[in-house]
Amino acid sequence: MSESPTAAVQETPSAVIETDLPSRLDRLPWGRFHSLIVVALGVTWLLDGLEVTLAGAVASALKASPTLHFTNSEVGLTGSAYILGAVLGALGFGWLTDRLGRRKLFFITLTLYLAATAATALSWNLASFLLFRFLTGAGIGGEYTAINSTIQEFTPARVRGWTDLGINGTFWIGAAIGATGSLVLLDPHLLPSDWGWRGCFFIGAALALAILPMRAWVPESPRWLLTHGEAREATQIVEHIEARFRDAGHPPTDEPLARLRLRTRDHTPLREVFHAIFTVHRRRALVGLSLMTAQAFFYNAIFFTYALVLTDFYHVPGDHIGWYLLPFALGNFLGPLLLGRLFDVIGRRKMIAATYAISGVLLTVSGYLFEQNLLTVTTQTAAWMVIFFFASAAASSAYLTVSESFPLEIRALAIAVFYAFGTALGGIAGPAFFGRLIDTHQRSAVFTGYLVGSALMVGAAVVAAIWGVDAERKSLENVAAPLSAVADGE
């Protein structure tokens, strides 16, 4: 029998509610409901992986296209346009996500992505390609804010780290899909050179179109509803979820439930948002900015231009790039999946510092071997596979950190702010910077870029080790008290 609404939420005349709904969500066992949430919402990372992979895999085709005929620098510029769109999209849609709700926004952002990536396939010159890549990035950036906050607010605290890292790891399933698709569609014996790259971008549109209807059954976050005066609807959603577990033979446990007292309001002023992020939680802000900046440069600079390294230094044919991406994607996928549980068991701070530091050191070693011309295309791919086994877990932990370290009312915008700042500092300039280094055709110049990425990762490891938050197995409300929380006696 479900608990009554009054047992879950008690309202007072002063618009202060007392609730145990967050604790009831945290005590649930992992079940089919959580798996469906992951599939319907977690596709965001898969789509981003697909887009980033295609950007690299089609680089040679874009250069050879009789319509576009891009240079290496212009290929790097398209990567920067995508990242710039993601930055601005994250900020705008992140603010709307906290104000209007998680559910409304994850429909809007996926629709924008679908339309923009399909339009990319129809580009006719550099300006149109840059515009559509910018809009595609805006859709993905908005997805990150809406989806990260939603998934975390439904996931039980004891498995939040592993779940978050595992979902982020699906980025590399998208990468594998992109690599496989490029191998087929970029085959000149199958399609003309100016058609293959267009077909690649339709892959993302088809996947988004298939996923869009699945989101119809995903409810609004009860945590968001509570802070916006919709306690009754929040209670009904939680009771419905608990009923599904009972029907499946997994009733909630009888463990004591922590209760919260919250003051409801329709929105949080931006002044209060930035005061909370950069004044009240400024140490956490420093950690989040360091982690996001380092991983953004590390990934975007290297991954957006890996195809150029293979073609320019190892003379790999453009239509064979995908074969070298598949083992690279496998290492990236296995990293968060296999290391993720350790973030819940050993702890956030230790694992974040370790994965960042190991990634930086390994990139320095492999970069030196590359500079000395001691690597073949096979050993270069193997080196990247090992490096990004750790770097993928590190990058995923950056998103985990910024999404669980700040109060409920500003969670989506906090994700957006750090994604935007970190990506702007490390991601927008990264692809263009590396594109220019590769254009020199000097291994020493590329090695310099690798050293910059390594230094950022090691520096972020030190910051996390000193000031990181021990958030493992704690409820979101214990990690960061809601801005609307009311102390006993008030």
Residue pairs with C-beta under 8 A, 6 or more apart in sequence:
2 239
2 242
2 243
3 24
3 239
3 242
5 231
5 232
5 235
5 236
5 239
7 20
8 19
8 20
8 21
8 24
8 235
8 238
8 239
9 17
9 18
9 19
9 21
9 226
9 231
9 232
9 234
9 235
10 17
10 18
10 19
11 17
11 231
12 18
14 263
15 229
15 263
15 264
15 265
16 261
16 262
16 263
16 264
16 486
16 490
17 226
17 231
17 261
17 262
17 264
18 259
18 260
18 261
18 262
19 226
19 231
19 234
19 259
19 260
19 262
20 257
20 258
20 259
20 260
21 222
21 223
21 226
21 234
21 235
21 238
22 222
22 223
22 226
22 258
22 260
22 475
22 476
22 477
23 257
23 258
23 259
23 475
24 238
24 242
24 252
24 257
25 153
25 154
25 156
25 222
25 223
25 238
25 241
26 156
26 157
26 158
26 475
27 156
27 252
27 253
27 255
27 257
28 34
28 156
28 241
28 242
28 245
28 252
29 156
29 245
29 250
30 156
30 159
31 244
31 245
31 248
31 250
32 244
32 248
33 241
33 244
33 245
34 154
34 155
34 156
34 163
36 214
36 217
36 218
37 150
37 151
37 154
37 218
38 151
38 163
38 167
39 214
40 211
40 214
40 215
40 217
40 218
41 106
41 147
41 150
41 151
41 215
41 218
42 147
42 151
42 167
42 170
43 170
43 207
43 208
43 211
44 110
44 140
44 143
44 144
44 147
45 167
45 168
45 169
45 170
45 171
45 174
46 170
46 171
46 173
46 174
46 177
46 207
47 113
47 140
47 143
47 174
47 204
47 207
47 208
48 140
48 143
48 144
48 171
48 174
49 170
49 171
49 172
49 173
49 174
49 175
49 177
49 178
49 329
50 174
50 175
50 177
50 178
50 203
50 204
50 207
51 82
51 117
51 136
51 137
51 140
51 174
51 178
51 204
52 82
52 171
52 175
52 178
52 300
52 303
52 304
53 174
53 175
53 176
53 177
53 178
53 179
53 182
53 325
53 329
54 178
54 181
54 182
54 200
54 201
54 203
54 204
55 78
55 79
55 82
55 133
55 304
56 303
56 304
56 305
56 306
56 307
56 321
56 325
57 178
57 179
57 182
57 186
57 200
57 307
57 321
57 322
57 325
58 182
58 186
58 196
58 197
58 200
59 70
59 75
59 307
59 308
59 311
59 318
59 321
60 307
60 311
60 317
60 318
60 319
60 321
61 186
61 193
61 196
61 197
61 318
61 319
62 68
62 70
62 75
62 78
62 197
63 69
63 70
63 71
63 72
63 75
63 318
64 193
64 318
65 193
65 194
65 197
66 193
66 194
67 124
67 125
67 194
68 123
68 125
68 126
68 129
70 78
70 126
72 308
72 312
72 435
72 438
72 439
73 432
73 435
73 436
73 439
74 126
75 305
75 308
75 435
76 304
76 305
76 431
76 432
76 433
76 434
76 435
76 436
77 130
77 431
77 432
77 435
78 129
78 130
78 133
79 300
79 304
79 305
79 431
79 432
79 435
80 428
80 429
80 431
80 432
81 130
81 131
81 133
81 134
81 137
82 133
82 134
82 136
82 137
83 137
83 296
83 300
83 423
83 427
83 428
83 430
83 431
84 134
84 137
84 424
84 428
85 133
85 134
85 135
85 136
85 137
85 138
85 139
85 140
85 141
86 137
86 138
86 140
86 141
86 144
86 419
86 423
86 427
87 137
87 141
87 419
87 420
87 423
87 424
87 427
87 428
88 138
88 141
88 420
89 109
89 112
89 137
89 138
89 139
89 140
89 141
89 142
90 141
90 142
90 144
90 145
90 415
90 416
90 419
90 420
90 423
91 141
91 413
91 416
91 417
91 420
92 138
92 142
93 105
93 108
93 109
93 138
93 141
93 142
93 143
93 145
93 146
93 416
94 142
94 145
94 146
94 412
94 413
94 414
94 415
94 416
94 417
94 419
95 270
95 412
95 413
95 416
96 104
96 105
97 105
97 142
97 145
97 146
97 149
97 412
97 413
97 416
98 149
98 224
98 267
98 268
98 273
98 409
98 410
98 411
98 412
98 413
99 267
101 220
101 221
101 224
101 225
101 228
102 146
102 149
102 150
102 153
102 220
102 221
102 224
102 412
103 150
103 218
103 219
103 220
103 221
105 142
105 145
105 146
105 412
106 143
106 146
106 147
106 150
106 215
106 218
107 212
107 215
108 142
109 139
109 140
109 142
109 143
109 146
110 139
110 143
110 208
110 211
110 212
110 215
111 139
111 212
112 135
112 138
112 139
112 142
113 136
113 139
113 140
113 143
113 204
113 208
114 139
114 204
114 205
114 208
114 209
114 212
115 135
116 132
116 133
116 135
116 136
116 138
116 139
117 132
117 136
117 139
117 201
117 202
117 204
117 205
117 208
118 201
118 202
118 205
119 132
119 135
120 129
120 132
120 133
120 136
120 201
121 198
121 199
121 200
121 201
121 202
121 205
122 132
122 198
123 129
123 132
136 204
141 416
141 419
141 420
144 399
144 415
144 416
144 419
145 412
145 413
145 415
145 416
145 419
146 412
148 164
148 399
148 403
148 412
148 415
149 221
149 224
149 403
149 411
149 412
149 415
150 218
150 221
151 163
151 164
151 167
152 160
152 164
152 403
152 404
152 411
152 476
153 221
153 222
153 223
153 224
153 408
153 411
153 476
154 221
155 163
155 164
157 473
157 474
157 475
157 476
158 344
158 473
159 344
160 344
160 400
160 404
161 340
161 341
161 343
161 344
161 348
161 397
161 400
161 471
161 472
162 340
162 341
162 343
162 344
163 340
164 340
164 396
164 399
164 400
164 403
165 336
165 337
165 339
165 340
165 343
165 393
165 396
165 397
165 400
166 336
166 337
166 340
168 336
168 392
168 395
168 396
168 399
168 400
169 332
169 333
169 334
169 335
169 336
169 337
169 340
169 392
169 396
170 333
171 332
171 333
171 392
172 329
172 330
172 332
172 333
172 392
173 329
173 333
175 325
175 328
175 329
175 332
176 325
176 326
176 329
176 330
176 333
177 203
177 207
178 200
178 203
178 322
178 325
179 321
179 322
179 323
179 325
179 326
179 329
180 322
180 326
181 199
181 200
181 203
181 322
182 200
182 319
182 321
182 322
183 319
183 320
183 322
183 323
184 190
185 191
185 196
185 197
185 199
185 200
186 196
186 197
186 200
186 318
186 319
186 322
187 196
187 319
188 196
188 319
190 196
191 199
219 237
219 240
219 241
220 233
220 237
222 234
222 235
222 237
222 238
223 234
223 408
223 476
224 408
225 231
225 233
225 234
225 237
226 234
226 262
226 264
227 262
227 264
227 265
227 408
227 409
227 482
227 484
228 264
228 265
228 266
228 267
229 264
229 265
229 266
231 264
242 251
242 252
245 251
245 252
246 252
258 475
258 477
260 477
260 482
260 485
261 485
261 486
261 487
261 488
261 490
262 482
262 484
262 485
262 486
263 484
263 485
263 486
264 484
265 484
268 409
268 410
268 483
272 483
273 409
273 410
273 413
273 414
276 406
276 407
276 410
276 483
277 285
277 406
277 410
277 414
277 417
278 285
281 405
281 406
281 480
283 467
284 405
284 406
284 467
284 469
285 418
286 463
286 467
287 401
287 405
287 463
287 464
287 467
287 468
287 469
288 398
288 401
288 402
288 405
288 414
288 418
288 422
289 418
289 421
289 422
290 459
290 460
290 463
290 464
291 352
291 356
291 394
291 397
291 398
291 401
291 402
291 422
291 460
291 463
291 464
292 398
292 402
292 418
292 419
292 421
292 422
292 423
292 426
293 421
293 422
293 425
293 426
293 456
293 460
294 356
294 398
294 422
294 426
294 453
294 456
294 457
294 459
294 460
295 356
295 391
295 394
295 395
295 398
295 422
295 426
295 457
295 460
296 422
296 423
296 425
296 426
296 427
296 430
297 425
297 426
297 427
297 429
297 430
297 452
297 453
297 456
298 359
298 363
298 391
298 395
298 426
298 453
298 456
298 457
299 391
299 395
299 427
300 423
300 426
300 427
300 430
300 431
301 426
301 427
301 430
301 431
301 433
301 434
301 449
301 453
302 434
302 450
302 453
304 430
304 431
304 434
305 431
305 434
305 435
305 438
306 325
306 328
306 384
307 318
307 321
308 434
308 435
308 438
309 380
309 438
309 446
310 316
310 321
310 324
310 377
310 380
311 317
311 318
311 321
312 438
312 441
313 370
313 443
313 446
314 376
314 377
314 380
316 324
316 377
324 377
324 381
327 381
327 382
327 385
328 381
328 384
328 385
328 388
330 385
331 384
331 385
331 386
331 387
331 388
331 389
331 392
332 388
332 389
332 391
332 392
333 392
334 389
335 355
335 388
335 389
335 390
335 391
335 392
335 393
336 392
336 393
336 396
339 351
339 355
339 390
339 393
340 393
340 396
342 351
343 351
343 352
343 393
343 397
343 400
343 472
344 472
344 473
345 472
347 470
347 472
348 397
348 400
348 401
348 468
348 469
348 470
348 471
348 472
349 464
349 465
349 468
349 469
349 470
350 465
351 393
351 397
352 394
352 397
352 398
352 401
352 461
352 464
352 465
352 468
353 461
353 462
353 464
353 465
353 468
354 461
355 390
355 391
355 393
355 394
355 397
356 394
356 457
356 458
356 460
356 461
356 464
357 457
357 458
357 461
358 390
359 387
359 388
359 390
359 391
359 394
359 457
360 453
360 454
360 455
360 456
360 457
360 458
360 461
361 454
361 458
362 383
362 386
362 387
362 390
363 387
363 391
363 450
363 453
363 454
363 457
364 450
364 451
364 454
366 375
366 380
366 383
366 384
366 387
366 450
367 446
367 447
367 450
367 451
367 454
368 447
369 375
369 379
369 383
370 380
370 443
370 446
370 447
370 450
371 443
371 444
371 446
371 447
373 443
375 383
391 457
394 457
398 422
399 415
399 419
401 464
401 468
401 469
401 471
402 414
402 415
402 418
402 419
403 411
403 414
403 415
404 469
404 471
404 476
404 479
404 480
405 414
405 469
405 471
405 479
405 480
406 414
406 480
407 480
407 481
407 482
407 483
408 476
408 477
408 480
408 482
408 483
408 484
409 482
409 483
409 484
410 483
411 476
426 456
433 449
434 446
434 449
437 445
437 446
437 448
437 449
438 445
438 446
469 479
471 479
477 485
